């Protein structure tokens, strides 16, 4: 087994071993256009690519140093960790953040490793220079099993969720996939409105446009089934809720959504989730990943209404490659305290 950088000629096999949309070649191309440096490392058995990770490097403002991230990557191994440390030193990265797409369960499921396996992986990380880090993704998420019959899925929702779905249907709300330029511009409008209304820090408009270009438009132009799809809830001929969902292998993902405060009484969001589930089933997908869970948040309570399974991941680990790591952590903590305080008086912009 040899670990080395993956080149364009291995693009297809790279995507075959990638375990998440954020590890695909197309996601890396998008991040390169956004200004990041992307390095892809592969494990080769002879000429065959058997494993791979995509590292995205971001410059620390006003310095010559970088931060690397491997988000939703493969299960960490000693060989990969050693190559990541070497790469981090070459790129003047003070650390590389790892958030492996490795779910765990105490059940007897053969598809999800046990907590004992989790302990072994954490031990490997710690023994090779990784420390617990600040999260990018929440350590738990919700999964919905799409392999069940539609009626069984619907019956499993709590009564309030089913009621709200019926309310939207009675009002004549319709959910459709519309990937047109006009629908995407409405997505941008509603995202701006949602950010300003709720006052949270969001990716920029440029980020969303580049993401859509690489994960939808470019893939369609290359006659590929796109990763990104746009679902829209329409009421009285107006798009009032819009979601971008990702389709990758057997999974459907819900990473981005926005809605109008107007007509909120018609419960379009509840119908949107139900129709997204039906959309995934029509494509033959097995699991719907709702992209995060955070105790006490409104979106978490919303997702709980769909009888979704809580899934825990390996967590966030920083592979330290510089003594500057700890001063950086202290400065970053202070920065977020300032941003949170500022957001109480000045709403974040999109």
N, C-alpha and C positions, 0 to 999 in steps of 0.2 A: 504494500500500500504506500502510495506517495501523495503528499499534499502539495499542490502547486496552484498557481493562478489559472483561472478558466478564461479561455479566449472565445471570440465570437463564433468560431467553428463548432463549439460545444454548447451553443445557445439552447438547442432543442433538448439535449440530454440534461442540461442544467435545470430547465423547467420541469423535467420529468422527476427529478429528485427533490425539487423545492417543495416545502410542506405548507406554504402559506402565500397568499397574494403579495405580501410585503417582501417576500424572498424571490419573486419572479424576476426574470431578466427585464421585463417591461417596466416593473417598478424601479429597478435600478436605472434604466434609461431616463425615466421621469425625474429621478432625483439628481442625475447628472445635469439635466437641463435646468434644474432649480438651483444649481451652483455647488452641489456637493461632489466630492470625489467618491467613486464607487470601486471597490475591489472585490472580486469574486474568487474565493478559494474553493478548490475541489479536491476530493479524495479519489484518487485513481487506482484501480486495480488493473494494471496493464494499461490498455487504452480505454477501459470502461470507467465512466464517472459513476461512483457509487454514493457519494454524499457531497454536499456543498453548503457554503454559507456566503451570504452577501453582506459586506461591511460597508456602511455609509459613513464617510468622514465629514465632519463639519468644523469649520475654523472657529476658534474662540476669538471673539472680537478684540481687536487692538493687541493681539499677540501673534507669535509664530507657531502656536500650538493648536492641536486639534482634539476632537473627541470622536471616537468611533462607536457605532451602534450596530448590533446584530439583532434586529427585532423580529421575533417570531421565526427564529432559525431552528435548525436541526438540534437533536440531542447532543449536548457537548461531550466531546471525547478528549482524552489527554493529547492526542495528536493534533487535533484542531486547536485546542487551547494554546499549545506551544507555538503553532504557526501564527495565531492571532497576536500573541505577545511579541513575536518577532516583527510582524507587520506593524504593530503599534509603535514600536521603537523606530522603525524605518520612516513612518509617517509623522513622527513627533507628536503622537497622541498621548495624552496623559492617562487615558484609560479607554477601554472598549466596553461599552455596556451590552450585556447579554440578557435577552428575554426570550428564552427558548419556547418554542411552540410545543411543549411537552405537557399534556394534561395528566392528572393523577386522580385515583379513586381508591377507596378502601373496599370497594365491591369486588366481586370475583370476575369482572369483565376482562376478557382476554385482549380487548382492543385498547384498554386504558391501563397503563402500568399502576402497580400498587404504591402505597406510601413508602414501603421498604425500598423500592427502586428509587424513589425521590430522595431518600436519605443518602443513598449511595452516590447519586449524582451531585448532591450538595457537598458531600465530602470530597469528591473529585475536584469540584470548583474551588473549594477553600484550600485544598492542598496545593493548588496550582496558581495561587495568587489572587483569587477573586474574593470580593467582600460584598456584603449586602448593599444594594444601591437604591437611589431614589427612582421610583417607578415612572415609566412612560405609559405603559398599559396597566390597567388594574390587574392584580394577581388572580382574580377570579372573573368568570364571565358566565353567561347563560347559554345553554344549548337547547334547541328544540329538535326532537326526533321527527324527521320528515318521512320516515319509512312507514308510519302508521296510516290508517285510512283517514280521509278528511273528517268524517263524522266523529271519529274517535278523538282526533286532535281538538276539534271544536268543543266537544263535550268536556274535555279536560280543563278548559279555561275556567277561571272563576266566574261567578254569576254576573258580577258587575261588568266584566270585560265582554261577556257575551251580549249583555244588554246594550252596551255602548256600540258594539258592532251592528246590532239591529237598528239602533237609532240612526247611524250613518246610512245604512241601506234604505231606511224609510224616507230619509231626506233626499235620496237620489244621488248620493255621493258615488262616484265611479272611479275605480283605480285602473290605470292603464300604464303600460310601458311605452314611453315616448322619448326617444333618444335624439330628437331633432335639435337643431341649434336654438330654435325658439324656446323649447322646453328647458334647455340647459340655461339659457339666459334668465328664465324665471327661477330656476334653482339658485342662481347667483343672487338674484334680488331677494329671495326669501331667506337665504343664508345671511345676507347682510342685515335684514330685518330681525332675524332671530338673535344674532350676535348683539346687536344694539339693544334689543329688548331685554335679553337675559344677562347681559354684561359679563360674558365669559371670554377668555382668550382663545382665539380660533386661528386656524391656518389662514393665510392671506388669499385674496382673490386670485392672485397669480398662481399660487399653489394649486387651487382647485381647477383652474383652467389647464394647467400643465398636466395634472393628474388625468383629467378627462381626455385630453389629447392623446396621451400615451396608452391609457388603459381602455379607451373605447375607440376613438376616431382612427388612430394609426392601425390598430388591430383589425378594424373593419376594412380599411383600405388595403390591408395585406391578406384579405379573405380569411381572417381568423375569427373564431368566436371570441368576442371581447370579454374581458374580466369585469369591466364596469358597465352597469345598466341603470337607467333612470326610470323610477316609478313615480307616478304622479296621481294625486287624489284631486279630482275635478268636481267642483260644485258650482252650479249655475254658470257653466262655461268658463270657470276660472280655476287655475291651479292654486289650491290653498295649502297643500302639503306635498313635499317632494323629497324622495330618498334616493341616494345612490347606493346600490347594493353591488357586491362583488360576487362573482361566480368563479369558483376554482376547484377543480377536481370534484369531490363529492360534497363540497360545502357551499352554502350560501352565507354571506356576511352582510351585516348592516353597519357600515362605518360612518355614513354621513346622512344627516336629515335636517330639514328645515320646514317651518310652517308659518302661516300667517295667523295673527291674533284675531283677524276677521273670521267670523263664522265658526269660532272654536266650539260653539254649542252643538255643531253637527257631528262631532266625534270622528273626524276624518282620520286622525292618527290611529285609532283602534282598528278601523277598517283597513288602513294601509298595512298594518302588521299582519292581519289575517290574509290579505291578498298577496303579501310578500311570501307568506308560507305556501299559499297555493301556487305562486309563481315558481318557487323552488321545487315543489312536488312535480309540476309539469315538466321540469327539466330533468327529473329523475335524481335529484340530489338527496343525500341521506341526512344531512344535519344543517341546521340554521344556527349560526354563531351570532349572538346579538351584540358582540363587540364591547364587552365591558360590564362591570357591576361595581357599584359603590354604595355602601350602606348609607341609608338616610337620604339619598338623592331621589328626586321625583322620577327620573327616567328609570331608576331601579325598580321603584314601586310599579311603574307602568309595565315593565317587562315581566315582573313577577306574576302579573295577571294572566299570562299565557302558559302557566304551569311549566315553566322552563326549568331545566336541570342546572344546578350550580356546579360549575367545573373549575377546579383549581389548577394553576400552572406552576412551573418550577420557580417562578418569582424573578426578581431583578437582581443581577449580579454585575458588579463592575470589576473588570479585569485590569488591575492597576499596573501601569507601565511607567510611572514617573512619581517622584517624591512630591511633585506639585499637586497630586491628587487631593490631599486633605485640605490644603489652602483653598483649592477650587471648590470643594464641597461646602466649606464655610461661606465663601463668597456667594455661591449659588443659593444657599439657604437664605442669606440676607437679601439677595435680589428678589426672591419670591415673596418674602415678607413685605418688601416695598411695593411690589406689583399688586399684592392682595389689598394692601392699604390704599393704594392709588385707585384701584377699581371701585372702591366705595364712594369715591368723589368724582372720578372721571371714567365713564364707561369705555371699555375697549372698543376699538374700531375694527372694521373688516377690510 
